[in-house]
Amino acid sequence: MAKVWRFLSVSIVVAVCLGLLLVPAMSPSAVSGGGVTCGIELHPSKATVGFGENFTVDMWVDNPAHEEINGYAANVSFTAGLINVTGITMNTGVFDVAMPPTWDNTTGSLVVCASMILAPNTTASSIHTCTIDMRSNSNDIGGIAAINFTLALGRTAVYEYGTAANLLNPALVVNGTVRVGEPTPRVSVSPTSLTFTTVEGENPADKTLEVCNSGTGTLNWSLIDNAAWLSGTPTSGSLGEDECEDVTVSVDVTGMEAGDYSATITFTGAPEVEVAVNLHIESTAPVEPVEPVEPANLSVSSVSISPQQVKPNQQVTISINVANTGGETGSYNAILYINSVVEDSQSVSVAPGMTKNVIFTVSKSQAGVYDVSLAGQNGQFEVVSTGWFGGGLGTGGIVAIVVVVIALIVALVFMLRRTRRAV
């Protein structure tokens, strides 16, 4: 009869194990048979492991007050990437292993099934139902690795001897956690910069920084500033994992002149964090209005030509005055044209309220009348030939000679007429 019950027990556990492998996961739910329910526990050998360190996880079944337990089936999930399963050992006291344990480190899952006899009011902790051999990652990736049972129908169960009743009570389930890597506190501060704006003699409103421990373990931090006008309260503190506190930042501008200032607040921790602080102080002195500056306003006088009649190769002075009645210095480019051909040019700079005389000197070897154009002003000068007298008579001289000659002819004719009358 005992062999029959044993056969039935193994069959039940095998069926349950197949269900663990084939039935998809369902949402957690409690499934229990009649009477007092049982529990199942995971116990890591270490609470904290270093990188690449081996450790074990013992799993056993509790039977607080029930008839004999027939066996168990467990589906366990673990944090892939932080820990890996290297093997599973079924320990003494388990009289039959229904199926070989299986695991997958990529997905972070394992399945263990076994048949066993556990009397009421006893625990499997003394016989270690099974031992899971594990190793932490060696990539210096720290964190808290969870090792949890999947509490869903057909996934994790403790079965009553001789029946298929699931005696597992989720309230009695004990999961495990392992910290991978040593605790590493890390200070983080928000925001990473502050800007204050005020006027001379008036302190700006306070601002707030949030200091947090974004790592693991306990963070002991302190505050250091590098400016006499800057302060933070409190100046130190202690934070647990994921804890934060506010720091009030104040600025005192007493005795400071208008201008821009900068400073740094440093929070010590792991690692240090710097917060840039900028201060702008505006002057309270009245600002005098700035008179608008008028642009340069240049004007030119009539062209001056001296002398206006010269001998060949004699110099003629041609000039104009450039006046600036504007508010800024101006430049003027004067171009001299002789008979519509560019003769010369000059560029002058004239300060506000000033006048500059632009002078050109020219000479011509050929006799004639020369047209002058300068700054839009027109004039002319004449070059006369030297003639009989070794000097230039000009038009006026020639006219005078003609008049004298005519007068002499008239006088001669008059004298001839008087002579004839006398005869």
Secondary structure, 3 states (H helix, E strand, C coil): CHHHHHHHHHHHHHHHHHHHHHCCCCCCCCCCCCCCCEEEEEEECCCEECCCCEEEEEEEEEECCCCCEEEEEEEEEECCCCEEEEEEEECCCCCEEEEEEEEECCCCEEEEEEEEEECCCEEHHHCCCEEEEEEECCCCCCEEEEEEECCCCCCCEEEECCCCCECECHHHCECEEEEECCCCCCEEEECCEEEEEEECCCCCCCEEEEEEECCCCCEEEEEEECCCCEEEECCEEEECCCCEEEEEEEECCCCCCCEEEEEEEEEECCCCEEEEEEEEEECCCCCCCCCCCCCCCEEECCCEEECCEECCCCEEEEEEEEEECCCCCEEEEEEEEECCEEEEEEEEEECCCCEEEEEEEEECCCCEEEEEEECCEEEEEEECCCCCCCCCCHHHHHHHHHHHHHHHHHHHHHHHHHHHHHC
